[in-house]
Amino acid sequence: MKNLLCVLVMCLFFISCKKRNTYSSNHINKILVNKCQDYLGTPYKFGGTTKEGMDCSGLIFVAFKELGEDIPRVSYKQADHFEEIPKDEIKIGDLVYFKVNSERINHTGIITRIENREEIFFLHASTSSGVREDNLLSKYWKSKFVKVTRPQI
């Protein structure tokens, strides 16, 4: 009887943890977006990770670091760090990856808002304008898009 009670308590514990993690994941993704938005307007600097200047993977790296999570520093490694999801399931807080004049992924950003099926915005560090928001489905970005992943912290 004691063993059965112990198993039942453990099952309830794991079920409650799963529910909490689902909520936490959505909440964490919103916090992650907010952390990235704190850097809006920051100038571009290759290899940078501060308000003085940062690159695209630095933006994502720093936001995760501020949440106490270690992820790879460069975009092509970040792209392999989390599980890929179908593009039509994209939501706020998902990470997007691109090939910009390259054979491998060399640019990343985070989904910040979804207005409709033609307007999905992401935050990234642009070499020309620094940290800014752009439409993922614009002609330029749509042609360079590779994949989307969903962070699980």
C-alpha positions in Angstrom: 0.0 0.0 0.0 2.8 2.4 0.9 4.5 1.7 -2.5 1.2 2.4 -4.4 0.8 5.7 -2.5 4.4 6.7 -3.3 3.9 6.0 -7.0 0.6 8.0 -7.0 2.3 11.0 -5.4 5.2 10.8 -7.9 2.7 10.7 -10.8 0.8 13.7 -9.5 4.1 15.5 -9.0 5.3 14.9 -12.6 1.9 15.8 -14.1 1.9 19.1 -12.2 5.5 19.8 -13.4 4.5 19.3 -17.0 1.6 21.7 -16.8 3.9 24.3 -15.1 6.6 23.9 -17.7 4.1 24.5 -20.6 3.0 27.7 -18.9 6.6 28.7 -18.2 7.7 28.1 -21.7 5.2 30.5 -23.1 6.0 33.0 -20.4 9.7 32.6 -20.8 9.4 33.2 -24.6 7.7 36.5 -23.9 10.4 37.5 -21.4 13.0 36.5 -24.0 11.3 38.8 -26.6 11.3 41.6 -24.1 15.0 41.1 -23.3 15.8 41.3 -27.1 13.6 44.4 -27.4 15.7 46.2 -24.8 18.4 46.3 -27.4 16.3 48.0 -30.2 18.4 50.7 -31.8 21.7 49.2 -30.6 24.3 49.7 -33.4 25.7 46.7 -35.3 29.1 45.4 -34.3 30.4 42.0 -35.5 31.0 39.8 -32.5 29.4 42.4 -30.2 27.3 41.5 -27.2 26.6 44.9 -25.5 24.5 48.0 -25.9 27.6 49.6 -27.5 27.2 47.2 -30.4 26.1 43.7 -31.3 25.5 41.2 -34.1 22.5 39.0 -34.7 23.6 35.9 -32.9 25.0 38.1 -30.1 21.5 39.5 -29.6 20.0 36.1 -29.1 23.0 34.8 -27.1 22.8 37.8 -24.6 19.0 37.5 -24.2 19.4 33.8 -23.2 22.3 34.6 -21.0 20.2 37.2 -19.1 17.8 34.3 -18.4 20.6 32.2 -17.1 20.7 29.9 -20.2 23.8 29.1 -22.1 23.4 28.6 -25.9 25.9 28.6 -28.7 27.3 32.0 -29.7 27.1 31.8 -33.5 23.9 31.6 -35.6 24.5 28.3 -37.4 25.2 26.6 -34.1 22.1 28.2 -32.5 20.1 26.9 -35.4 20.9 23.3 -34.4 20.4 23.9 -30.6 16.6 23.9 -30.6 14.1 21.7 -32.3 12.9 22.9 -35.7 9.2 23.5 -36.1 7.0 23.9 -39.3 6.9 27.5 -40.5 3.1 27.5 -40.4 3.2 26.9 -36.6 5.4 30.0 -35.9 4.6 32.0 -32.8 6.1 34.9 -30.7 9.4 33.9 -29.2 10.4 31.5 -31.9 13.9 31.9 -33.5 14.3 32.3 -37.2 17.4 31.6 -39.3 18.6 32.8 -42.7 21.4 32.3 -45.3 22.5 35.8 -46.4 25.0 35.5 -49.2 26.3 32.3 -47.6 26.2 28.6 -48.0 25.3 28.1 -44.4 23.1 29.8 -41.8 24.7 33.1 -40.9 21.8 35.3 -39.6 19.2 34.9 -36.8 16.4 36.7 -35.2 13.4 36.3 -32.9 9.7 36.6 -33.7 8.2 39.6 -31.9 4.7 39.9 -33.3 2.3 38.4 -35.7 -0.2 40.8 -37.3 -1.6 38.4 -40.0 -0.5 35.8 -42.5 1.5 38.4 -44.5 3.0 40.3 -41.5 5.2 38.3 -39.2 7.8 40.5 -37.5 11.2 39.5 -36.1 13.9 41.4 -34.3 17.5 41.0 -35.4 20.7 43.0 -35.7 21.1 44.4 -39.2 24.5 45.3 -40.5 23.2 48.5 -41.9 20.8 49.6 -39.1 21.6 47.7 -36.0 19.0 46.0 -33.9 15.6 46.5 -35.6 12.4 44.8 -36.5 11.5 43.6 -40.0 8.8 41.6 -41.7 9.8 37.9 -42.1 7.6 37.7 -45.2 9.1 40.7 -47.0 10.6 39.9 -50.4 14.1 40.2 -49.1 13.8 38.0 -45.9 11.4 35.5 -47.4 14.0 34.6 -50.1 16.7 34.1 -47.4 14.7 32.2 -44.8 15.9 28.7 -43.9 14.1 27.5 -40.8 12.4 28.3 -37.5 13.0 26.7 -34.1 11.2 26.9 -30.8 13.3 27.6 -27.7 12.6 25.2 -24.7 14.1 26.5 -21.5 
